[in-house]
């Protein structure tokens, strides 16, 4: 599982993180642990890509700043909304439902 968690996002892209989540859910893991693990995998995959582009001198600073700001804003908004939904309904299983809705939309 660990090999696939590292290989799929690198080979296919960060979208594979959703499929990793589904397999982790099927193993009976806690929804919060699944989301946290998947987010870490996607973050490390993106960080590796940024480092590769930087080493090759292909990193465009102006675009990087805009993307970083938007990414941080999106992450904060997503985490805040997720916490509010879980606190309001007291059902961590809603994280699983949101994951399947997102995967289904692709």
MORA-V611162 format. One record per pair of residues at least 12 apart in sequence whose C-alpha atoms are under 10 Angstrom apart, sorted by sequence separation. I is the first residue (numbers start at 1). J is the second residue. D is the distance in whole Angstrom. If there is no record, write none. Layout:
i=I j=J d=D
i=I j=J d=D
This chain:
i=4 j=16 d=10
i=5 j=17 d=8
i=8 j=20 d=8
i=21 j=33 d=10
i=22 j=34 d=9
i=82 j=94 d=9
i=83 j=95 d=10
i=21 j=34 d=6
i=24 j=37 d=9
i=82 j=95 d=8
i=5 j=19 d=9
i=6 j=20 d=10
i=20 j=34 d=9
i=21 j=35 d=7
i=24 j=38 d=9
i=50 j=64 d=9
i=5 j=20 d=6
i=20 j=35 d=10
i=21 j=36 d=10
i=4 j=20 d=8
i=5 j=21 d=9
i=18 j=34 d=10
i=21 j=37 d=8
i=82 j=98 d=9
i=18 j=35 d=9
i=20 j=37 d=9
i=21 j=38 d=6
i=2 j=20 d=10
i=5 j=23 d=10
i=17 j=35 d=9
i=20 j=38 d=7
i=21 j=39 d=10
i=1 j=20 d=9
i=5 j=24 d=10
i=19 j=38 d=10
i=17 j=37 d=9
i=18 j=38 d=8
i=17 j=38 d=6
i=18 j=39 d=10
i=20 j=41 d=10
i=1 j=23 d=9
i=16 j=38 d=9
i=17 j=39 d=8
i=1 j=24 d=9
i=17 j=40 d=10
i=14 j=38 d=9
i=17 j=41 d=7
i=18 j=42 d=10
i=14 j=39 d=10
i=16 j=41 d=10
i=17 j=42 d=6
i=16 j=42 d=9
i=14 j=41 d=8
i=15 j=42 d=8
i=14 j=42 d=6
i=9 j=38 d=10
i=13 j=42 d=9
i=14 j=43 d=9
i=14 j=44 d=10
i=10 j=41 d=10
i=14 j=45 d=7
i=5 j=37 d=9
i=9 j=41 d=8
i=10 j=42 d=9
i=13 j=45 d=8
i=14 j=46 d=8
i=5 j=38 d=8
i=8 j=41 d=10
i=9 j=42 d=7
i=13 j=46 d=9
i=7 j=41 d=10
i=10 j=44 d=10
i=11 j=45 d=10
i=6 j=41 d=7
i=9 j=44 d=10
i=10 j=45 d=6
i=5 j=41 d=7
i=6 j=42 d=9
i=9 j=45 d=7
i=10 j=46 d=9
i=5 j=42 d=9
i=8 j=45 d=10
i=9 j=46 d=9
i=6 j=44 d=9
i=7 j=45 d=10
i=10 j=48 d=9
i=6 j=45 d=8
i=10 j=49 d=9
i=32 j=92 d=7
i=35 j=95 d=8
i=31 j=92 d=6
i=32 j=93 d=9
i=34 j=95 d=9
i=35 j=96 d=9
i=30 j=92 d=8
i=31 j=93 d=7
i=34 j=96 d=9
i=30 j=93 d=9
i=31 j=94 d=9
i=32 j=95 d=8
i=31 j=95 d=6
i=32 j=96 d=9
i=35 j=99 d=9
i=31 j=96 d=6
i=30 j=96 d=10
i=31 j=99 d=10
i=25 j=96 d=8
i=22 j=96 d=8
i=21 j=96 d=9
i=22 j=99 d=8
i=21 j=99 d=8
i=22 j=100 d=8
i=21 j=100 d=9
i=19 j=99 d=9
i=18 j=99 d=7
i=19 j=100 d=10
i=22 j=103 d=9
i=18 j=100 d=8
i=21 j=103 d=10
i=18 j=102 d=8
i=19 j=103 d=8
i=18 j=103 d=6
i=17 j=103 d=10
i=16 j=103 d=10
i=15 j=103 d=9
i=15 j=106 d=9
